[in-house]
C-alpha cells in the first residue's frame, strides 16, 4: 500500500500536471473523453483509476462493515472516519456551552465553509446556501416560486419521487398543472432530450424541473442546453443535482443555470444532514424561503437557511469532507467511479438475458448504472442478493423499465464487485429459486 507521501505526491506531481484539479466542462466532450479513456500517462485519471494501491489507501479512510457489500451509495454514503471525528469534536465543544460555543464561536465558521464550496464549484459565496439535503434545496425552489391556478410546471417521468410529490401537492392545494415528458432510456442524443423538453412547453408553462443525473439510471442530462432553450421562453429551470456534485467533474458555473440543488452526503461523503443550494444572485429576491425570513433578508442567500435551532457541527464537517475530495481530485474520482461501473457491467453484458438501462458511452453516465436480468423479477432478485449474499442494491420498478440500481463508491473494493458479479451470473444462469 502506498505511503501518505506518495499519495500527496501524486497530487502535486504528474496528476496535477494532467489537470486533475482544474475546471472542466459540464459534460465530457466526446473527443476529450475518448482521449482520456486512451491515456495511460502515469498519474493521469485513467491510469490512476486502476491503481489499487492508491485506492486501497482511500478505502482505509472509511470504517465500513466489510461483511456486507453496499452498492447503494447513491442513496447515502458512509462518511470517512476523520470527517465524522471532526463533527463529533465540534458537537462536544458546542455542548459545553451551546449558547456561546455553538452560536458565537462555531456558527460564524459556516461562512468559511460557504466560501470554500463556492470556490470549488465556481460560483460566488453570496449565491450558496447550506441546507440539510437536496430535497430541502429543491423544495425551496419548487414552493418558493409564485404560481397561480392553471399555471403549468414541466418535468420528466423519471424525476425524483419526492420532487414529483411536491408539485403534486401544489396541484391539489393550488390548482397548478404538472406535465411530465418521457425521455429515452438510455438517452444518448442531447438534442433529442432538449427537443422533448421544448415540445412539452405551452403558453402556460411557468417552471421546468430536471435532473442533472437521474437517480434511477445514472443518466446525465444536458442541463446547459435545456436551460438555454428555456430562456428563450423566459422559463426558469430548477436543477436537481443530488447525484452529480462531487460525482463527476464539472463546475456549477459551467452549467449557466439559475439554481442548483444537491445533497452532500452522497458523493462528497459529508455526514448525513448536509446539502447545498445555489441561486444566482439576481434571482434570490424572487424566491420565497421555505421557512419565513425577515424582509431585510429578501436578497440574502442566508434567508434559505432559516430552520431554527440547528447543530453547527454537521455543517462545519463539510469542510473536512471537501478537503478529502480535493486531495483525491475530481477527475480521478470520476475516472475511478466509471472504472468500477464498467468492472461489473461489462462481464454481465456478456450474458444474453442481461440488459443495461444506462449508457456506457462517455458523458452520458458515470458511477451509477441500472441493470436488468430480463427473465427475473427485479424485486425478488434484489431480495435474493441481500438474503443470500449480503449485497445491498436497489430495485427500480418504473412504469417504463425495471432493473437494479447499482452504485459503488470510492471505498468499494474490486473483491466486493467480484462477489456481486458472481452472484448475478449465477442468478442469470440458474435462477434464484431456493
Secondary structure, DSSP 8 states (H G I E B T S, - for coil): ---HHHHHHHHHTHHHHTTTTS---SS--HHHHHHHHH---TTSHHHHTT-HHHHHHHHTT----TTSEE-BTTT-----HHHHHHHHHHHHHHHHSIIIIIIIIIGGGHHHHHHHHHHHTTS-GGGEEEES-HHHHHHHHHHHS---TT-EEEEETTS-HHHHHHHHHHHHHH--EEEEE---SS---HHHHHHHHHHT--TTEEEEEEESB-TTT--B--HHHHHHHHHTTT-EEEEE-TTTTTTS---HHHHT-SEEEEESSSSS---SS-EEEEE-GGGGGGS--SS---GGGTT-GGGGG--SS--HHHHHHHHHHHHHHHHH-HHHHHHHHHHHHHHHHHHHTTSTTEEESS--STTS--S-EEEEETTS-HHHHHHHHHHHH-EE-EEEE-SS-EEEEEB--TT--HHHHHHHHHHHHHHHHH----
